[in-house]
Amino acid sequence: MDIINMIYELSEQVPYSTFVECCEGVAPAAMSAEQAEATLKRLHEATLIRTVDTCGVCGERRYNRYCVECGTRG
């Protein structure tokens, strides 16, 4: 499996906003080899530190202090 596919596979385990942060705004297909390796490392770390709790605004589950329902962070 190539590194780009590994990035997309890990991206399914984190919220979209975390994926964008890890990619630093660059699409994986447009990354250099060094960028892709660094992104893969950040995504892997993000999956390890994932915390799940309840949003104080809408009451839904949130991940890493980000609510996927209402978009609040904190």
LUMTIMAR-422686 format. One record per residue (C-alpha): x, y, z negated. Coordinates in pm, 1 decimal. Each point is the difference from the previous one (the first is absolute). Last residue first. Example, Ala and Ser with C-alpha at 12.3 -4.5 7.8 and 13.67 -1.06 7.14 Angstrom:
2
[[1367.0 -106.0 -714.0]]
[[-137.0 -344.0 -66.0]]
//
This chain:
74
[[-1322.9 2373.1 -2295.9]]
[[-125.5 -24.3 353.0]]
[[-350.9 46.7 132.3]]
[[-92.7 -150.3 336.0]]
[[-366.6 -80.1 -76.7]]
[[-7.8 -372.4 75.4]]
[[368.7 -92.3 37.1]]
[[81.1 148.4 -338.0]]
[[372.0 61.7 -46.1]]
[[162.7 -48.7 -345.8]]
[[215.4 -286.2 132.1]]
[[-318.8 -173.7 115.0]]
[[-351.0 111.9 -86.3]]
[[-309.3 -196.3 -88.8]]
[[-329.8 185.9 13.2]]
[[-139.9 218.7 -280.2]]
[[-60.5 307.8 217.8]]
[[203.8 269.7 -175.5]]
[[202.2 -178.7 -270.4]]
[[117.7 -265.3 244.6]]
[[49.5 -341.8 -158.6]]
[[330.8 -188.0 -20.3]]
[[231.1 -201.4 221.5]]
[[375.6 41.2 -0.1]]
[[225.4 -87.5 290.0]]
[[364.1 6.1 -102.2]]
[[103.9 -308.7 196.6]]
[[-191.1 88.7 317.1]]
[[159.2 344.7 3.9]]
[[347.7 -152.3 -32.4]]
[[-60.3 -212.8 310.1]]
[[-130.8 303.3 184.7]]
[[308.8 203.2 -93.1]]
[[234.3 -283.1 115.7]]
[[-187.4 -41.5 328.4]]
[[18.1 374.0 57.2]]
[[377.1 1.3 -59.4]]
[[46.4 -289.2 244.8]]
[[-221.6 168.0 260.2]]
[[184.5 330.0 -32.6]]
[[335.4 -173.4 48.7]]
[[-124.1 -192.4 306.3]]
[[-135.1 321.2 153.1]]
[[-369.0 62.3 -35.6]]
[[-246.8 61.1 285.6]]
[[-189.4 -329.7 -39.0]]
[[-30.8 64.9 -375.1]]
[[-180.3 330.9 56.4]]
[[182.8 280.3 -179.2]]
[[-175.9 203.8 -272.4]]
[[246.6 -90.0 -275.5]]
[[-71.1 -369.3 59.5]]
[[-24.0 -60.2 -375.8]]
[[-227.4 301.6 -42.3]]
[[-224.7 -115.4 286.7]]
[[-27.0 -348.6 -153.8]]
[[-78.8 149.6 -340.0]]
[[-280.4 205.4 157.7]]
[[-136.1 -312.7 168.8]]
[[-34.9 -182.1 -332.7]]
[[241.0 -292.9 -49.9]]
[[-12.5 -372.1 80.8]]
[[-89.5 33.1 368.8]]
[[312.3 211.2 53.4]]
[[209.9 -304.3 -94.2]]
[[-103.6 -178.2 321.5]]
[[50.8 315.0 207.7]]
[[355.0 41.7 -132.9]]
[[74.3 -371.5 56.0]]
[[-119.5 35.6 358.7]]
[[240.6 291.1 50.5]]
[[287.0 -199.0 -157.2]]
[[-24.5 -290.3 241.6]]
[[-143.5 -336.5 -90.5]]
//
